[in-house]
């Protein structure tokens, strides 16, 4: 049985690919937003945290 979740941005159905691990970043095939896998059982995603510039500090 495949595990599915929903993109929080556009509502697209996402399927958990075999070998996907918690913390992995994936991209929604519909809207292109980057998503972080927060759980694989049950399969859940959240928008990935924005990377901040460090400006050499």
Secondary structure by P-SEA (a helix, b strand, c coil): cbbbbbccccccbbbbcccccccbbbbccccbbbbbcccccccccccccbbbbcccc
